[in-house]
Amino acid sequence: MNWRATIEYLTKNGPIDVDYFFNDINELPDIVERGPHYHSIIKCTVVPVMTGARLTIEAAAEL
């Protein structure tokens, strides 16, 4: 998996976090649409799933 989205939803018992793992960033809208209604989303954080060393912007530009 290349990406992790953590979506915080509002419930009657308070906020909950749900993690979604996926390969292509283009999958995120479908995940949001399939999940609980988007009006219950407090926030969504998307980060890459890293298996190696992080790159600087400059090092990535040289790839």
DRENPA-3360 file (N, C-alpha, C; in nm, 2 decimals, always signed):
BEGIN
1 = MNWRATIE = +0.08/-0.12/+0.00/+0.00/+0.00/+0.00/+0.09/+0.13/+0.00 ~ +0.05/+0.22/-0.08/+0.13/+0.34/-0.09/+0.08/+0.46/-0.01 ~ -0.05/+0.46/+0.03/-0.11/+0.57/+0.10/-0.19/+0.52/+0.22 ~ -0.20/+0.61/+0.32/-0.29/+0.59/+0.43/-0.37/+0.72/+0.45 ~ -0.50/+0.70/+0.45/-0.59/+0.81/+0.49/-0.65/+0.78/+0.62 ~ -0.64/+0.87/+0.72/-0.70/+0.86/+0.84/-0.82/+0.96/+0.84 ~ -0.94/+0.91/+0.85/-1.06/+1.00/+0.85/-1.12/+1.00/+0.98 ~ -1.14/+1.12/+1.04/-1.20/+1.13/+1.17/-1.35/+1.16/+1.14;
9 = YLTKNGPI = -1.43/+1.08/+1.20/-1.58/+1.09/+1.18/-1.64/+1.13/+1.32 ~ -1.75/+1.21/+1.31/-1.82/+1.25/+1.43/-1.93/+1.14/+1.45 ~ -1.93/+1.08/+1.57/-2.04/+0.99/+1.61/-2.11/+1.05/+1.73 ~ -2.22/+0.98/+1.77/-2.30/+1.03/+1.89/-2.22/+1.01/+2.01 ~ -2.12/+0.92/+2.01/-2.03/+0.89/+2.12/-1.90/+0.97/+2.12 ~ -1.89/+1.06/+2.02/-1.76/+1.13/+2.00/-1.69/+1.10/+1.88 ~ -1.58/+1.16/+1.85/-1.50/+1.13/+1.73/-1.44/+1.00/+1.73 ~ -1.43/+0.94/+1.61/-1.35/+0.81/+1.59/-1.26/+0.83/+1.47;
17 = DVDYFFND = -1.15/+0.76/+1.47/-1.06/+0.76/+1.36/-1.06/+0.63/+1.29 ~ -1.07/+0.63/+1.15/-1.07/+0.51/+1.07/-0.96/+0.53/+0.97 ~ -0.87/+0.42/+0.96/-0.76/+0.42/+0.87/-0.80/+0.34/+0.74 ~ -0.76/+0.40/+0.63/-0.79/+0.33/+0.50/-0.65/+0.33/+0.43 ~ -0.62/+0.21/+0.37/-0.49/+0.20/+0.30/-0.52/+0.17/+0.16 ~ -0.45/+0.23/+0.07/-0.48/+0.22/-0.08/-0.35/+0.25/-0.16 ~ -0.35/+0.21/-0.28/-0.23/+0.22/-0.37/-0.23/+0.35/-0.45 ~ -0.34/+0.39/-0.50/-0.34/+0.51/-0.59/-0.42/+0.62/-0.52;
25 = INELPDIV = -0.36/+0.74/-0.52/-0.43/+0.86/-0.46/-0.57/+0.88/-0.52 ~ -0.58/+0.84/-0.65/-0.71/+0.86/-0.71/-0.82/+0.78/-0.65 ~ -0.79/+0.68/-0.56/-0.89/+0.60/-0.49/-0.96/+0.68/-0.38 ~ -0.90/+0.78/-0.33/-0.95/+0.85/-0.21/-1.09/+0.90/-0.23 ~ -1.13/+0.96/-0.34/-1.27/+1.00/-0.35/-1.37/+0.89/-0.34 ~ -1.34/+0.77/-0.39/-1.42/+0.66/-0.38/-1.43/+0.61/-0.23 ~ -1.32/+0.61/-0.16/-1.32/+0.58/-0.02/-1.42/+0.67/+0.06 ~ -1.41/+0.80/+0.03/-1.49/+0.89/+0.10/-1.64/+0.87/+0.07;
33 = ERGPHYHS = -1.67/+0.84/-0.06/-1.81/+0.82/-0.10/-1.86/+0.69/-0.04 ~ -1.78/+0.59/-0.03/-1.83/+0.46/+0.03/-1.85/+0.46/+0.18 ~ -1.77/+0.55/+0.25/-1.77/+0.55/+0.39/-1.90/+0.61/+0.45 ~ -1.90/+0.64/+0.58/-2.01/+0.72/+0.63/-2.03/+0.85/+0.56 ~ -2.15/+0.91/+0.57/-2.18/+1.03/+0.49/-2.07/+1.13/+0.52 ~ -2.03/+1.20/+0.41/-1.92/+1.29/+0.42/-1.95/+1.41/+0.51 ~ -2.07/+1.44/+0.54/-2.10/+1.55/+0.64/-2.06/+1.51/+0.78 ~ -2.03/+1.38/+0.80/-1.99/+1.34/+0.93/-1.84/+1.34/+0.95;
41 = IIKCTVVP = -1.76/+1.38/+0.84/-1.62/+1.39/+0.85/-1.58/+1.52/+0.92 ~ -1.49/+1.50/+1.02/-1.43/+1.61/+1.09/-1.30/+1.66/+1.01 ~ -1.22/+1.56/+0.98/-1.10/+1.59/+0.91/-1.05/+1.46/+0.84 ~ -0.96/+1.48/+0.74/-0.90/+1.37/+0.67/-0.75/+1.40/+0.65 ~ -0.67/+1.31/+0.69/-0.52/+1.33/+0.68/-0.47/+1.21/+0.59 ~ -0.40/+1.25/+0.49/-0.34/+1.15/+0.39/-0.19/+1.16/+0.40 ~ -0.13/+1.05/+0.42/+0.02/+1.04/+0.42/+0.07/+0.92/+0.34 ~ +0.19/+0.93/+0.29/+0.24/+0.82/+0.22/+0.29/+0.71/+0.32;
49 = VMTGARLT = +0.27/+0.58/+0.28/+0.32/+0.47/+0.36/+0.47/+0.46/+0.32 ~ +0.56/+0.49/+0.41/+0.70/+0.48/+0.38/+0.76/+0.35/+0.42 ~ +0.84/+0.29/+0.33/+0.91/+0.17/+0.36/+1.06/+0.19/+0.36 ~ +1.10/+0.30/+0.30/+1.24/+0.34/+0.29/+1.27/+0.47/+0.35 ~ +1.39/+0.53/+0.31/+1.43/+0.66/+0.36/+1.34/+0.77/+0.29 ~ +1.32/+0.87/+0.37/+1.25/+0.99/+0.31/+1.34/+1.07/+0.22 ~ +1.28/+1.13/+0.12/+1.36/+1.21/+0.03/+1.33/+1.36/+0.06 ~ +1.43/+1.45/+0.03/+1.41/+1.59/+0.03/+1.34/+1.62/-0.11;
57 = IEAAAEL = +1.29/+1.74/-0.12/+1.23/+1.78/-0.25/+1.34/+1.78/-0.36 ~ +1.46/+1.83/-0.32/+1.57/+1.84/-0.41/+1.61/+1.70/-0.46 ~ +1.62/+1.61/-0.37/+1.67/+1.47/-0.40/+1.56/+1.40/-0.49 ~ +1.43/+1.43/-0.46/+1.33/+1.37/-0.55/+1.33/+1.43/-0.69 ~ +1.36/+1.55/-0.70/+1.37/+1.62/-0.83/+1.48/+1.56/-0.92 ~ +1.58/+1.50/-0.86/+1.69/+1.44/-0.93/+1.66/+1.29/-0.98 ~ +1.55/+1.24/-0.93/+1.52/+1.10/-0.97/+1.47/+1.09/-1.11;
% end
